Amino acid sequence: DTAVSQTPKYLVTQMGNDKSIKCEQNLGHDTMYWYKQDSKKFLKIMFSYNNKELIINETVPNRFSPKSPDKAHLNLHINSLELGDSAVYFCASSQGTGGGYGYTFGSGTRLTVV
Amino acid sequence: KNQVEQSPQSLIILEGKNCTLQCNYTVSPFSNLRWYKQDTGRGPVSLTIMTFSENTKSNGRYTATLDADTKQSSLHITASQLSDSASYICVVSAPGGGNKLTFGTGTQLKVEL
């Protein structure tokens, strides 16, 4: 199936731990994103990569570090997890960066920090 | 500051009825406006995308309208079905690189028997 797939779907971890979320797309898109959806369902962009290069880096704590080994993968590593990091994280991809292209979202990773 | 506001925040309708969701935005300049449907526990799925020159776009029972002068859009759902129960998110894009989108907070729609 052509899609954006994220793993894991659920992640429960203790404060202070380090965790990673992986994302892969097989749509042939050249741009990938990480979004955070808070408890109020508001989606906010965190990072965007185009052909493995970082092009958007919003005001995100430097505990969050994205890594794009190739244009089909964009992983998110989070150090020293805090309670406020609990949210649903969505990966997305698009072809192009000019704003006129459709996005395809993954199903999300629900992160719970306890 | 670019903003996208949606109303109502939540809505309950009976199956078979029509409904209209509203989106007002302050994003300027403007490139395109999208409506997404997000089922519980899933990622958003694109319903329609309109540029500033388009007034209306349909996708099955979903019809989106756009008034770029008043910066308003609406999503009309015809003959609602139980499967339409979801969050509907309005997303506005500004032109230029980086593909930054401004998301609305969504309208939570519940369709009941």
Chai-1 contact restraints between the chains, C-beta under 6 A:
chainA,res_idxA,chainB,res_idxB,connection_type,confidence,min_distance_angstrom,max_distance_angstrom,comment,restraint_id
A,K41,B,G106,contact,1.0,0.0,6.0,A-B,restraint_1
A,F42,B,T105,contact,1.0,0.0,6.0,A-B,restraint_2
A,L43,B,F103,contact,1.0,0.0,6.0,A-B,restraint_3
A,I55,B,G98,contact,1.0,0.0,6.0,A-B,restraint_4
A,I56,B,G98,contact,1.0,0.0,6.0,A-B,restraint_5
A,F90,B,G43,contact,1.0,0.0,6.0,A-B,restraint_6
A,T97,B,G97,contact,1.0,0.0,6.0,A-B,restraint_7
A,T97,B,N99,contact,1.0,0.0,6.0,A-B,restraint_8
A,G99,B,S31,contact,1.0,0.0,6.0,A-B,restraint_9
A,G99,B,S93,contact,1.0,0.0,6.0,A-B,restraint_10
A,G99,B,P95,contact,1.0,0.0,6.0,A-B,restraint_11
A,G99,B,N99,contact,1.0,0.0,6.0,A-B,restraint_12
A,G100,B,N32,contact,1.0,0.0,6.0,A-B,restraint_13
A,G102,B,S46,contact,1.0,0.0,6.0,A-B,restraint_14
A,F105,B,G43,contact,1.0,0.0,6.0,A-B,restraint_15
A,F105,B,P44,contact,1.0,0.0,6.0,A-B,restraint_16
A,G106,B,G43,contact,1.0,0.0,6.0,A-B,restraint_17
A,S107,B,R42,contact,1.0,0.0,6.0,A-B,restraint_18
A,S107,B,G43,contact,1.0,0.0,6.0,A-B,restraint_19
A,G108,B,G43,contact,1.0,0.0,6.0,A-B,restraint_20
